Amino acid sequence: MRLVVALGGNALQRRGEPMTAASQRVNVRRAAQALAPTALDHELVITHGNGPQVGLLALQGLAYAPDEAYPLDVLGAETEGMIGYLIEQELGNLLPFEKPLATILTMTEVDPQDPAFADPTKFVGPTYGAAEAHDLAARLGWTVKPDGSSWRRVVASPKPVRIFELRPIRWLLEQGAVVIAAGGGGIPTAYLPGSRTLSGVEAVVDKDLASAVLAREIEADRFVVATDADAVYVNWGEPGQRAVRAAHPDALLDLQFPAGSMGPKVAAAVEFAAASGHEARIGALDHLAAVLAGESGTRVSADVDGIVLT
C-alpha cells in the first residue's frame, strides 16, 4: 500500500520545550519508532511541519541588515534539509541498512493572487507574551495573532496549487525508498506575472494541505494525518465533546474546527478523500498502526453515511 503520513508539529517540537537540536532529535526519534514498522510494510512518503524551525531561523536572521536577511522560501528550504536529515538518520537507525531513505527538497506552487496574502494566518516561530509580541510587530513589521494563551507571528498561507517534484518522488518509491518530501508544505514558489520564471514567495504553505495534494498526485492508497490527538472531536474541550470515528467528506466539511489546529488537518483529509476516492485517517502518531488498521483515529471516506460519533 502506498501511504503518505503527515507528521504534526508535535513530532518535532512539543509546546513549551526549548527549540534545541537535542530536543528536536528526541522527538524525531519517537516519531521514527512509530513509523519504522510502516516503512517496512508499505511504500511510505513522510511529510512534516516546520513552523517553529522557520521562525527560529527568521529570528536568527535579525542579526543581519534587513535587506540581507534570508526570505521565507530560502528558510523553508533550509528546514527541509535539516529536518529531513534528522528523520533519515533516526529512521535509518531502526530500519535494515539496505532500506534506502531520501529527502527531496520540494517546491510547491502557489497563486500570487491568493487572498491569503491579505490575511496572514500561519503561525511561525516561538510564542510570546502580548506586550513582547506587539513590540516585535511594531519594530519588525510583523503581523501577530493569539495562539491559545500566547501570541505568535503569522504569515500568509496560500493554498498549494502543484508539487513540482512528483516524478523523482514516484521514481524513489518504485525503487523501494522511504521518501521525505513537502516538508513544511514545501518551498513556496510562484511564476512571475506573464512569464515562466519561477520565484520564491514570502509565505508558508500549510503542511497538511500540501501533503493532501502530494498524496493525491502520487495516487496514494491512504493519507494519514498523524498528530497528538487520538481522533477528531466535536465540541472539543466542552463537557459534551465526542470523537468522530468515521465521516463522509461532505459531512465533516460542514463542521467547524479551529483554524490554528484541527481545521487544516480536517480540510486536508476531506480534500484527499473527496478527490481521490481513497480513505484519509486522522489520529495519534503513537498509535499509527492502530490508525492504519481502523482501530483508532478518525476515518474519512466516501463510503461512510454521514458521521459516526462515540
N, C-alpha and C positions, 0 to 999 in steps of 0.2 A: 504494500500500500504506500502511495506517495503522500507524505504529510508535510504541512507547514505548521510549525509551532512558534507562536509569537510570545516571547518572554516578556512578562510585565516588568515594570521598573524595579519591583522589589527583588527580582532575581539578581540585580546588580548593586542596588543601593537601597537599603532599608531606611525609612524615615527616622531621622534623629541620629543616625550613625555618622561618624566622621567620613568625609569623602576621600579616603586614602586608598592607595593601591592595595594595601593589605586587606582592608575591609571589603573592597570590591572582589578581590580574589576569593575570599572566604565565601561570599555569596554566589559567585560563579561556580565554585566547587560544589555547592549544594545543588545548583541547577544542573550541573553535569551529572551528578549522581541520579537525578530523576530522568535525565534524557538518555543516558547510556543504554539502558535496555531497549528503548525505542529505536535508537540508532542502529542497533544490531538486527532488529527485526523488520525495519521499514526503510524506504527511501525518505530521507529527512532533510528538510530545509529549516534552519533556525533563524528567526529574526529577533531583534531586541530593541529596547529603548535606549536613549542616550541623553535625555533632558538634563540630568544633573551634571553629566560629564561635559556637555557642550557649555552649560552655564559656568562651570568652573574654569574652562579654558577661556571663555569670554572675559571672566574676571581677571585672569592672569594677563590677558591682552591689554588691560588698562594700564599696564606698565609702559606701553608704547604710546607714541603720539596718536591722536585719534585717527589720522589718515594712514597709520602704519598697522593698526590692529587687524587681525585676520577676520574676514567676514564669516557669517554662519555656515555657508556652504563648505568652506575650507575646514572649519572646525568640525563639521559633520563628517567629512572625510577622515580627519584625524581620529575621531572617536570610533568610526567603523573599524579602522585598523587596530586601534588599541583594544577595544572590547572583543573583536574577532580573535585577536591573539590570545586573550585570556580564555575564551571559550574553547578555542582549538587546543590549548595546552591542557586545560583541566579535563576536557572530554577525552582527549587523546591519552591521558594517563589512565583512563578507565577502559578504553577500547583496545582490541588487539592492534599490535603495531601495523599490521597490514591494512587496517581500515583507514582510507585517506580522508583528510579533512581539508576544506578550503574556504577561505574568506574572500568574498567578492566585494570590492568597492562598487557600490550600486548607486547609479544616478536615477532619480525619479523626476519625470517631467511634471511641471505644474503650469497652470494657466496664469500668466502675469496679470490678467484682468479678474482673477478670482476675488470675490467680495471679501474674503478672509483678510486681505491686506488692509482693509479699512477697519477691521475689528479684531485685533490680536487676542488670541485665547490660549495659545500653547505655553504651558509653564516650562521654563528652563532655569537651571541654576538652583542655588540654595534658598532656604527660607529666611525671612527677615521679620522683625517686628514692624509695626505700622510706620513708626516715625522714621526708622532707618530706610525702609522701602521707599517712602515718599521723598526722602532726601536724595537717594540714589536716582530716582526717577527725574527729579528736578535738575540734578547735576549732569546726568548722562543721557537725558532724553529718552529714558526707558518708559514703557508702559508697565504698570504693576497692578496686580489684582489679588484679592484674598484667596488663599488656598487653605481651607479649613480655618484654624485659628491664627495662621501666619499669613505672610504676604510673599509673593514671588514675582519675578519678571515674567512677562508674557510677550510672545512674538507671534507673527502671522502664521497660520497653519492652513495653507491652501490644500485643496483636495488633490490626491495623486491622480495623474492622467495616464501615465505609462511608465513601466520599468524598462530601462534600456538594455540591461544585461541578461535578457531572458535566454538567449542562445547558449552562452557559456554555462549558465546555471543548469539548463537542461542537460548539456553535454556532461557536466560533472556528475549529475545524478545517474546518468546512464553508465558512468564508469564506477559507480558504487561509492562515490564520495558523500560525506556529510557536508552540506553547504551552509555557510553562514552568510546571509545576504540581507539587503534592505535595512541595515542597522539604522536605528533612529528614524525609520521611514524612508531612508535613502537620502542621498545628497540632493537638495532641491535645485532644480535647473529649469530653465525656460529658454525658448528660442527668442532672440531679439526680434522686435516687430519688423515684419516684412522681409525676414531673412531666414537662412538655415544655419545661423550661427548660434550655437548653444552657449549659455552663460549661467553662472551660479546665481542664486536668488537668496536674499536675506530673509530666510524663513526656516521653519521646521515642519516637515511633513509628519502627520500623525502616523506613528508606527503601526498601529493596528489596521488602519485603512489601507496603507501601502502594502501591508502583509496580505490583506484580502485580495488586492489587485494581483499581487505576485502569485498567490495560491490559485487564483482563477486562471491566470495566463499560462502557468505551467501544468494546468489540468490536475491539480492535487485532488486526491480522493477525500481528503479531510483537512479542515483548517481548525486549529486549536489555539485559542487564546488562553495562555497559562498565566494565572495571576495568584494573588494571595487569598482570594475569596473562593469558597468551595462551590459557589454557584451564583447565578444572578438572582437578586432578591427584589421583590416589590415591597414598597413601604419600608425600605432599609432603615434600621435604627429605631423603628417605632414598635410599640407592643404587638401590632398585628402583622409584622413582617413575615413574608412567606417566600420560600425558594421556588424559582422557576425551574422545573425539572426537564420540561420539553416545551417547545413552542414553534408554531408556524412563523416564518419570517414576517409576514404581514401583521400578525397578531402582536409579535414582540415589538415591532416598529411603532405600534400605537401607544406603547407605554413610554413614560418619561423617566430618563435616568440622568444623573449628574454629568454635565459636560466635561468636568475635570477628572472623572474617574471611570465609572462603568459605561457612560454614554458612548464613547468612541469604540469600546470593545463590542458592545451590542450592535452598533451600526455596522462594524466590520463583519461580524458574524452574519448579520442579516444580508449584507451585500453579497457575501460569498455564497450563502445558501440559496438566495434567490437567483443569482446569475448563473451559478454552475450546476444547480440541481443536486449537489452533494451536501453532506452534513457539515455544520460547524459546531464546535464544542467550546464552552467557556467553563473553566474550573481551576482548581488549585494545582500549581506546578508539582507540589509534593505528592499529589495523588494522580499523576499523569496517566499511569497505567489504568487506573480505575475510570478516569475520564474517557480514555480511548475505548474502554470496554463498555461504556454507557452505564457504569455503576455509580458514577459521581458526576457532579457538574450539571451544566445546562446544555441540552441538545437542541440545536436549531435546525429544523428540517421541514421541507415542503410536505412531507408525509404526516406531519402532526396536525391534528384537528384543534385549532385554537391554541390554548395554553394549559399546561398541566402544572398545578401548584401543589406544594406539600408544606 
